[in-house]
Amino acid sequence: MKKSILLVLSLFCFCMVYSQDKDKIERAALDYIEGFYEGDTLKIKRSIHPDLSKLGYGSSSRGSKEHVMTYERAIGFARDVASNPEWAAPKDAVKKIEILDAQDKIACVKLTLYWGIDYLLMVKYDDTWMISKVLWQSLE
């Protein structure tokens, strides 16, 4: 009986922690999306780790083109969006967040966005979830 109660309490605690982490993971992913969509550098800084490495493949008229982005370039891109409103995402732009896996210190998240698909590798620093690596490809 004691073992059953202990098991139920352990499972309850795990679910509570996972639920809190799930919310924080989703918030970091949403800050990343909105940071780029709206040109909000505060959301970008809050969601990505300074060691960010972002690699992507966007379509071009002569085939796929490789794009590399660092922490500094991500902030610069958000600033560019903020200063050029026509670069901002459409108001109804897709923001689909799927947590593919989450452990106590790492998580993998798939985003479906208006520019394509992003896969995020996230790390929990202290009690904050931040994006460390991104791999993306445009939909076209």
C-alpha positions as CSV (number, residue, x, y, z in Angstrom):
1,M,0.0,0.0,0.0
2,K,2.8,2.4,0.9
3,K,4.5,1.7,-2.4
4,S,1.3,2.4,-4.3
5,I,0.8,5.7,-2.5
6,L,4.4,6.6,-3.2
7,L,4.1,5.7,-6.8
8,V,1.0,7.8,-7.2
9,L,2.6,10.8,-5.5
10,S,5.7,10.5,-7.6
11,L,3.6,10.4,-10.8
12,F,1.6,13.4,-9.6
13,C,4.8,15.4,-8.9
14,F,6.3,14.4,-12.3
15,C,3.1,15.5,-14.1
16,M,3.1,18.9,-12.3
17,V,6.7,19.5,-13.1
18,Y,6.2,18.4,-16.8
19,S,3.2,20.7,-17.1
20,Q,5.1,23.7,-15.7
21,D,8.1,22.9,-18.0
22,K,5.7,22.4,-21.0
23,D,4.3,25.9,-20.5
24,K,7.8,27.4,-20.2
25,I,8.9,25.5,-23.3
26,E,5.9,26.7,-25.3
27,R,6.4,30.3,-24.0
28,A,10.1,30.3,-25.2
29,A,9.0,28.9,-28.6
30,L,6.2,31.6,-28.8
31,D,8.7,34.3,-27.9
32,Y,11.0,33.1,-30.7
33,I,8.1,33.1,-33.2
34,E,6.7,36.5,-32.2
35,G,10.2,38.0,-31.9
36,F,10.8,37.3,-35.6
37,Y,7.2,37.9,-36.7
38,E,6.9,41.2,-34.9
39,G,10.5,42.4,-34.8
40,D,10.5,42.2,-31.0
41,T,14.2,42.0,-29.8
42,L,13.2,41.6,-26.2
43,K,11.3,38.4,-27.1
44,I,14.2,37.1,-29.2
45,K,16.7,37.8,-26.3
46,R,14.4,36.1,-23.8
47,S,14.0,33.0,-26.0
48,I,17.5,32.3,-27.5
49,H,20.7,31.4,-25.8
50,P,23.8,33.4,-26.7
51,D,25.4,30.3,-28.2
52,L,22.5,30.1,-30.8
53,S,23.4,28.3,-34.0
54,K,20.6,28.5,-36.6
55,L,21.0,26.8,-40.0
56,G,18.4,26.8,-42.7
57,Y,17.6,26.2,-46.3
58,G,15.4,28.7,-48.1
59,S,14.2,28.4,-51.7
60,S,15.6,30.6,-54.4
61,S,15.2,30.8,-58.1
62,R,18.3,28.7,-58.6
63,G,17.7,26.1,-55.9
64,S,18.0,25.9,-52.2
65,K,20.1,28.5,-50.5
66,E,21.8,27.9,-47.1
67,H,21.4,30.5,-44.3
68,V,23.3,30.7,-41.1
69,M,22.2,32.8,-38.1
70,T,23.9,33.6,-34.8
71,Y,22.5,35.2,-31.7
72,E,23.7,38.6,-32.9
73,R,22.2,38.1,-36.4
74,A,18.9,37.0,-34.9
75,I,18.6,40.2,-32.9
76,G,19.7,42.2,-36.0
77,F,17.0,40.5,-38.1
78,A,14.4,41.3,-35.5
79,R,15.5,45.0,-35.5
80,D,15.2,45.0,-39.3
81,V,11.7,43.7,-39.1
82,A,10.8,46.4,-36.4
83,S,12.1,49.1,-38.7
84,N,10.5,47.8,-41.8
85,P,6.9,46.9,-41.0
86,E,6.4,45.4,-44.4
87,W,8.8,42.6,-43.3
88,A,6.5,41.7,-40.4
89,A,4.5,38.5,-40.6
90,P,0.9,38.7,-41.7
91,K,-1.5,39.0,-38.7
92,D,-2.9,35.6,-39.3
93,A,0.4,33.8,-39.9
94,V,0.6,30.3,-38.7
95,K,2.2,29.6,-35.2
96,K,2.0,25.8,-34.7
97,I,4.1,24.5,-31.8
98,E,4.7,20.8,-31.2
99,I,6.8,19.5,-28.3
100,L,8.3,16.4,-29.8
101,D,10.2,15.4,-26.6
102,A,11.0,17.0,-23.3
103,Q,13.3,15.8,-20.5
104,D,14.3,17.6,-17.4
105,K,17.1,19.6,-19.1
106,I,16.5,19.3,-22.9
107,A,13.6,19.5,-25.3
108,C,13.0,19.2,-29.0
109,V,10.2,21.3,-30.6
110,K,8.8,21.5,-34.1
111,L,7.4,24.8,-35.3
112,T,5.3,25.2,-38.4
113,L,5.6,28.9,-39.4
114,Y,4.7,30.9,-42.4
115,W,8.3,30.7,-43.8
116,G,8.6,27.0,-43.2
117,I,9.4,24.4,-40.6
118,D,11.8,25.0,-37.7
119,Y,13.2,22.3,-35.4
120,L,14.4,23.8,-32.0
121,L,16.7,22.2,-29.6
122,M,16.2,23.7,-26.2
123,V,18.1,23.7,-23.0
124,K,16.9,24.5,-19.5
125,Y,19.3,27.0,-17.8
126,D,18.5,27.3,-14.2
127,D,14.7,27.5,-14.5
128,T,14.6,29.1,-17.9
129,W,14.1,27.3,-21.2
130,M,16.2,28.7,-24.1
131,I,16.8,27.8,-27.7
132,S,20.3,26.7,-28.5
133,K,20.1,25.1,-31.9
134,V,17.7,25.6,-34.8
135,L,17.4,23.7,-38.1
136,W,14.9,25.0,-40.6
137,Q,13.7,24.7,-44.2
138,S,11.3,26.8,-46.2
139,L,8.0,25.2,-47.4
140,E,8.7,26.0,-51.1
